[in-house]
């Protein structure tokens, strides 16, 4: 059965022609921070697999030819890289908890070109990009110090990841730009004709 809105319901439709949910339904959802949480879990699993096999001091910076340049305590580097990831997860969790409670999001749902839930999901899950870079740095430290092999250089991995993230953001942003264009040009174009 399809939903056909009545003429008076058009006032309560969002820009993407979906009926707006009542403010009470706009609430915390775990999906708003799921990607950062998954990256943290993967990093913890990598730590569980590799940490016991690490020497007390591990190489974490390398020269252009791949020789180790700087050594640091294994517990310190692991703790820092996991700690920063945990902070990013907590930040994404905070966004997911507190932003839906703000009156700005609850009371202005019809003013967004994208649904507020989609916006919050994007804001929370984008934290996975820097987390993936940190997780890769952790993996690189583990693999080099246990197996004596290098993975892709961290800077190259970061560039590839940022380019992929920009493409994905662009793909998701195109419908928003199309809606914005139609919103701004729709009524004026019909008046000109």
Secondary structure as UniProt FT lines:
FT   HELIX           7..12
FT   TURN            15..16
FT   HELIX           23..25
FT   HELIX           30..33
FT   HELIX           34..50
FT   HELIX           51..53
FT   STRAND          57..62
FT   TURN            64..65
FT   STRAND          68..73
FT   HELIX           74..98
FT   HELIX           99..101
FT   HELIX           103..107
FT   HELIX           109..111
FT   HELIX           116..125
FT   HELIX           127..147
FT   HELIX           154..192
//
